[in-house]
Amino acid sequence: MPPRRWQIDQLEPAPGGGRIKMRKQGSGSAGRCCRGDGIDVGDHQYKGRMAADGGNVGGSQWRTCVLFWPLPPASRPESALSMAASRTTRSSSGPLRVGVLGQGRSGLSIHSRWFEQSPRKYRIVAVADLLADRRRHAGERFACDTYRDHGDLLARDDLDLVVNSLPSHLHPPVTIEALQAGHNVVTEKPAAWNVAQLDRMIAAAKKARRVLAPFQQSRYRALFRKTLDVIDSGVLGRIVQVRIVANGFARRWDWQTLQEFRGGNLLNTGPHFVDWAVCLQGFRKPDEVFCAMDRANTYGDAEDYVKVVLKKKGAPVIDLEISSCDAFPGDMITVHGTQGGLSGGASGLRWKYYNPKRTPKQKLIRQPLPEQAYCRESLTMAEKSWSPSKSQADAFTWMSRQFYDGLFKVLRQGGKQEITPQQVRVQMAVMEECHRQARLSKLPAKGWPKGR
């Protein structure tokens, strides 16, 4: 089928480029601009790669489109040339131009929300979502182009970054698709659900020479950073165990309760806290993994109770719980050390320790003690506490700021990536082993809703 012919009727300036009002030659509906369509500029015809920008404009014969790659440049009128150039060249200064895939809880309330708060570093220029009302809302709120098909967004050549916040089961394939299209990619958690998938993502990033940035923003949570500071100070001595609790009591019945869509507490919530666990063990694959799973208050077929124990020579034992049937969850993190301990959660931390150099030494006694009692002594313990600042207390905003400020330095200033796919690979190995040990029965797969 020969390419359709369009006549450029009007060039309209737009942020970072321009919109092109185009009129189809001949009768019939203007239809949809698509890759491979012919473009008429004056007396010249070119093939272009275009993307539809909403519905028909001014009647069925009109369409507002974005022109990406009109060729050859030597014979284009200057007005069209200058506009197209701004669309084809990735920006080298100013805010990064971002395309966001998905406008659900994460895509809208975490990523897009942060980009709005960081206009000097990030600007949303495109959004893709299956649902029409979400596209409409995004277009109005962010003044961006919108797409039903994420592939149309990925066909753009003017993006500095693509955020994959689609449903979990689409993270690996669409991330690879985006990398192969030449985009730097932030992928939501879980980045994948086994090592082989993540390795394919890493290979795609390497081949494309693009940045793959797993969204492990909880690494920047203030209470975890402070915990690491206290551990690194040495005041607690050798760390024997760290207990991490991400528990609560709740019922759940959405898509993230289904194995078909890679739901369940381990893949939904686990990436945050398994990341803490492998960080505390130096991002080395554990020697031993124990996992138990159960379905307690879920309406789906994926687990809502997870118990994980990780052991690694030369590292603390990690005891991790992610339970939706714990009415008394207690502190989020507890550290056991040879000289003291730490405990706390979102509202703050407290720790205490003794100084061995200022404490009398004891000797082992093998014979019965003179008194019929246990050993007794009074250790002088230093006690300290920490509370998050006002900005740190807004954990979602704080973590997003730290993650995206760091990524801006990587993409714009050539900085070093702090959270790497290779680190997340250890997390994948742990979660893959957990699912191997604790397989649960599955409901029949019905596929993802097609949207509207």
C-alpha positions in Angstrom: 0.0 0.0 0.0 1.6 3.3 -1.0 2.2 5.9 1.7 -0.5 8.5 2.2 0.2 12.1 1.2 -0.2 15.0 3.5 0.1 18.7 2.9 1.7 20.8 5.7 -0.8 23.7 6.1 0.5 25.5 9.2 3.5 25.3 11.5 2.7 26.1 15.1 5.4 26.7 17.8 5.3 24.5 20.8 7.6 23.9 23.8 10.7 22.2 22.6 9.6 21.9 19.0 6.4 22.5 17.2 3.1 21.1 16.0 2.3 20.7 12.3 -1.2 21.0 11.1 -1.5 18.7 8.2 -4.2 18.1 5.5 -4.6 14.8 3.8 -4.7 15.2 0.0 -7.9 13.7 -1.5 -11.2 12.9 0.1 -12.0 10.9 3.2 -11.1 11.1 6.9 -7.7 12.5 7.8 -7.2 9.3 9.8 -4.0 8.9 11.8 -0.5 10.1 11.0 1.9 7.2 11.1 5.4 6.1 10.4 6.2 6.0 6.7 3.6 8.6 5.6 4.7 10.9 2.9 5.1 14.6 3.8 4.7 17.5 1.3 6.7 20.6 2.1 6.3 23.1 -0.8 7.2 21.2 -4.0 9.1 18.5 -2.1 7.9 15.2 -0.8 9.6 13.4 2.1 9.0 10.4 4.2 8.6 11.2 7.9 8.0 9.5 11.2 5.1 11.1 12.9 2.8 10.6 15.9 -0.8 11.6 16.2 -1.5 14.3 18.8 -5.0 13.8 19.9 -8.1 13.9 17.7 -9.0 15.6 14.5 -8.6 19.4 14.6 -11.0 21.7 12.7 -13.0 18.8 11.1 -12.3 15.4 9.8 -9.8 16.5 7.1 -7.4 17.9 9.7 -4.9 16.3 12.1 -2.3 17.8 14.4 0.9 15.8 14.2 4.5 16.0 15.3 7.1 15.6 12.6 10.3 13.9 13.7 12.5 12.8 10.8 11.7 14.5 7.5 14.4 13.8 4.9 16.4 15.0 3.1 17.3 18.1 5.1 19.1 19.9 2.3 16.0 20.7 0.3 13.6 21.5 3.1 12.3 25.1 3.5 14.1 26.7 6.5 11.0 27.0 8.6 10.3 23.3 8.5 14.0 22.5 8.9 14.4 24.5 12.1 11.3 23.0 13.7 12.3 19.4 12.8 15.8 19.9 14.2 14.5 20.8 17.6 12.5 17.5 17.6 15.3 15.2 16.4 18.1 16.3 18.6 18.1 15.2 22.2 18.4 18.2 24.5 21.8 19.1 25.8 20.7 21.7 28.3 17.7 22.7 30.3 15.2 20.2 31.7 15.3 16.6 30.6 12.4 15.8 28.2 10.5 12.9 29.7 8.0 10.4 28.3 5.9 8.6 31.0 4.4 5.2 30.2 1.3 4.7 32.4 -0.7 7.1 34.6 -1.7 4.8 37.4 -0.6 5.0 41.1 3.1 5.1 40.3 3.1 6.9 36.9 0.9 9.7 38.1 1.3 10.0 41.9 5.0 9.3 42.1 6.9 10.0 38.9 4.7 12.6 37.2 4.1 14.3 40.5 7.8 14.7 41.1 8.5 16.0 37.6 6.0 18.7 38.3 7.9 19.7 41.4 11.3 19.8 39.5 10.6 21.9 36.4 14.3 23.0 36.1 15.4 19.4 35.7 12.5 17.5 34.2 9.6 18.2 31.8 6.9 15.8 30.8 6.4 16.0 27.0 4.6 12.8 26.4 2.4 10.3 28.2 1.0 6.9 27.2 -2.0 5.1 28.8 -4.7 2.8 27.6 -7.4 4.7 29.4 -8.9 7.7 27.6 -9.7 9.6 30.8 -6.1 9.3 32.0 -4.8 10.5 28.7 -7.2 13.4 28.8 -6.2 14.3 32.3 -2.4 14.1 31.5 -2.8 16.2 28.4 -4.6 19.0 30.4 -2.4 18.8 33.5 1.0 18.5 31.9 0.4 20.2 28.5 2.0 17.2 26.8 1.3 14.8 23.9 -0.7 11.7 24.7 -0.8 8.2 23.2 -2.9 5.2 23.7 -0.2 2.9 22.4 3.1 3.1 24.2 4.9 2.1 21.0 3.8 5.4 19.4 5.5 7.3 22.3 8.7 5.2 22.0 8.8 6.0 18.3 9.6 9.6 19.2 13.2 10.7 18.9 13.1 13.8 21.1 13.1 12.2 24.5 15.9 12.2 27.1 14.2 9.7 29.3 11.4 7.2 29.3 9.8 6.1 32.6 8.2 2.6 32.5 5.5 2.7 35.1 3.2 0.2 33.3 1.9 -2.8 35.1 4.5 -5.1 36.6 4.3 -7.8 34.0 5.2 -5.3 31.3 8.4 -4.0 33.0 10.9 -6.3 31.3 9.5 -6.4 27.7 8.7 -2.7 27.4 11.9 -1.6 29.1 13.8 -3.6 26.5 11.7 -2.1 23.7 12.4 1.4 25.0 16.1 0.7 25.2 16.2 -0.7 21.7 14.4 2.4 20.5 17.3 4.5 21.9 15.9 5.8 25.1 17.4 6.0 28.6 14.9 4.2 30.9 13.7 4.4 34.4 11.9 1.1 35.1 9.5 0.8 38.1 9.8 -2.1 40.5 9.9 -4.9 40.2 12.5 -4.4 37.4 12.0 -8.1 36.6 11.1 -11.3 38.4 14.1 -13.4 37.5 17.8 -12.9 36.8 17.6 -14.0 33.1 15.1 -11.2 32.4 17.2 -8.6 34.0 20.3 -9.8 32.2 18.4 -9.2 28.9 17.6 -5.7 30.0 21.2 -5.0 31.0 22.4 -6.4 27.6 19.9 -4.2 25.8 21.1 -1.1 27.7 24.7 -2.0 26.9 24.1 -2.5 23.3 22.1 0.7 22.9 24.6 2.6 25.1 21.8 3.9 27.2 21.2 4.2 30.9 19.0 1.6 32.6 17.9 3.0 36.0 15.8 0.7 38.3 13.5 2.8 40.4 14.8 1.6 43.8 14.0 4.9 45.5 13.7 3.4 49.0 17.5 3.2 49.0 17.3 6.9 49.7 14.7 6.7 52.5 16.1 8.8 55.4 15.6 6.2 58.1 17.6 3.6 56.1 20.4 6.1 55.4 20.6 7.0 59.0 20.6 3.3 60.0 23.6 2.8 57.6 25.3 5.8 59.2 25.0 4.4 62.7 26.1 0.9 61.6 29.1 2.4 59.7 30.1 4.4 62.7 31.0 1.2 64.5 29.3 2.1 67.8 27.0 -1.0 67.6 30.0 -3.3 67.1 29.7 -6.2 64.7 26.2 -6.4 63.3 24.8 -9.9 63.9 21.2 -9.5 62.6 19.0 -6.9 61.0 15.2 -7.4 61.1 13.1 -5.6 58.5 9.3 -5.5 58.9 7.0 -4.1 56.3 3.8 -5.4 57.9 0.2 -4.3 58.3 -3.3 -5.7 58.4 -5.3 -5.2 55.2 -7.3 -6.9 52.6 -6.6 -6.4 48.9 -8.4 -7.3 45.7 -6.8 -5.4 42.8 -4.6 -6.6 39.9 -1.5 -6.7 42.1 -2.9 -9.7 43.9 -2.6 -11.8 40.8 0.4 -13.9 39.8 -0.6 -13.5 36.2 0.4 -9.8 36.5 3.4 -10.5 38.7 1.6 -9.4 41.9 2.0 -10.4 45.5 3.8 -8.9 48.4 7.2 -10.0 47.4 7.1 -8.4 44.0 4.9 -5.4 45.0 6.5 -4.3 48.2 9.5 -6.6 48.4 11.8 -4.8 46.0 12.1 -1.9 48.5 13.1 -4.0 51.4 15.0 -6.9 49.6 17.1 -4.0 48.3 17.8 -2.9 51.9 18.6 -6.5 52.7 21.1 -7.1 49.9 22.6 -3.6 50.6 23.3 -4.6 54.2 25.0 -7.8 52.9 27.2 -5.8 50.5 25.2 -6.7 47.3 26.6 -10.2 47.4 24.4 -13.2 46.6 23.4 -14.8 49.9 24.8 -18.2 50.7 21.4 -19.4 52.1 17.9 -18.2 51.4 14.8 -19.4 53.3 11.3 -18.3 52.2 7.8 -19.0 53.4 4.7 -17.6 51.7 1.0 -17.7 52.4 -2.3 -16.2 51.3 -4.1 -14.7 54.2 -6.3 -11.7 53.3 -5.9 -11.5 49.6 -8.7 -12.1 47.0 -6.1 -13.0 44.3 -3.8 -16.0 43.9 -0.5 -14.3 44.9 0.9 -14.2 48.4 0.2 -11.5 50.9 2.5 -13.0 53.6 6.2 -13.4 53.0 9.0 -14.5 55.4 12.6 -14.4 54.1 15.8 -15.1 55.9 19.1 -14.4 54.2 22.5 -15.7 55.4 25.9 -14.6 54.0 29.3 -15.3 55.5 30.8 -12.2 56.9 27.5 -10.3 56.9 24.5 -10.0 59.2 21.6 -12.4 59.1 18.6 -10.6 57.5 15.2 -11.4 58.8 12.5 -9.9 56.5 8.7 -9.9 56.8 6.2 -8.5 54.4 2.8 -9.4 55.9 -0.7 -8.2 55.4 -2.1 -10.1 58.4 0.0 -8.5 61.2 -2.2 -6.3 63.4 0.7 -5.3 65.6 3.7 -4.8 63.2 6.1 -3.0 65.6 9.3 -1.2 64.4 10.2 -1.3 60.8 13.9 -2.0 61.4 15.8 -3.5 64.3 19.6 -4.0 64.4 21.4 -6.4 66.7 25.0 -5.6 67.4 27.7 -6.9 69.7 27.9 -3.6 71.5 24.3 -2.4 71.2 21.3 -2.1 69.0 19.0 0.2 67.0 15.3 0.2 66.4 12.7 2.4 64.8 10.6 3.4 61.8 9.1 6.2 59.9 8.8 8.5 62.9 12.4 8.1 64.0 15.2 5.8 65.3 16.7 5.2 68.7 19.9 3.3 69.5 22.1 2.5 72.4 25.5 1.0 72.9 28.3 0.6 75.4 32.0 1.4 75.0 34.1 -1.8 75.5 37.2 0.3 76.4 35.4 1.8 79.4 33.8 -1.4 80.6 35.5 -3.9 83.0 36.6 -7.1 81.3 35.0 -10.4 82.4 36.6 -13.9 82.5 34.9 -17.2 81.7 34.0 -19.1 84.8 33.5 -22.9 84.4 32.7 -23.9 88.0 29.2 -23.1 89.6 28.8 -19.5 90.6 28.9 -18.7 94.3 25.4 -17.4 94.2 22.5 -19.4 92.7 21.8 -16.7 90.1 22.6 -15.6 86.6 25.6 -13.4 85.7 24.9 -9.8 86.5 26.5 -6.5 85.6 25.5 -3.0 85.0 26.6 -1.7 81.6 26.7 2.0 81.0 24.8 2.5 77.7 24.9 5.7 75.7 21.5 6.4 74.2 20.8 8.5 71.1 17.9 9.2 68.8 17.1 10.7 65.4 13.9 12.1 63.9 13.4 12.9 60.2 13.3 16.5 59.1 10.0 17.9 57.8 11.1 17.3 54.2 12.3 13.8 55.0 9.1 12.9 56.8 7.3 13.2 53.4 9.0 10.0 52.4 7.7 9.6 48.8 8.7 13.1 47.8 12.0 12.9 49.6 13.0 9.6 48.0 11.9 10.8 44.5 13.9 13.9 44.9 17.1 12.0 45.8 16.6 9.5 43.0 15.8 11.9 40.3 18.4 14.6 41.3 21.0 11.8 41.1 19.7 10.6 37.7 19.8 14.2 36.4 23.5 14.3 37.3 24.0 11.0 35.5 22.2 12.0 32.3 23.1 15.7 32.1 26.5 15.9 33.8 28.0 12.4 33.3 27.8 11.5 37.0 28.1 8.0 38.4 25.0 5.9 38.7 24.5 5.0 42.4 21.8 2.4 42.0 22.9 0.0 39.4 21.2 -2.9 37.5 24.0 -5.1 38.8 23.0 -4.4 42.4 19.4 -5.1 41.6 20.5 -8.4 40.0 21.3 -9.7 43.5 17.7 -8.7 44.5 16.4 -10.6 41.5 18.3 -13.7 42.5 16.8 -13.7 46.0 13.2 -13.2 44.8 13.6 -15.8 42.1 14.8 -18.3 44.7 11.9 -17.3 47.1 9.4 -18.1 44.4 11.1 -21.4 43.6 10.8 -22.4 47.3 7.3 -21.3 47.9 5.2 -21.9 44.8 1.5 -21.2 45.1 -1.4 -22.5 43.0 -2.6 -20.1 40.3 -6.0 -18.9 39.0 -6.7 -19.2 35.3 -5.1 -16.3 33.3 -7.6 -13.9 31.7 -5.2 -11.3 30.3 -4.9 -7.6 30.8 -8.0 -5.4 30.2 -7.7 -3.7 26.8 -8.7 -0.3 28.0 -10.6 2.3 26.0 
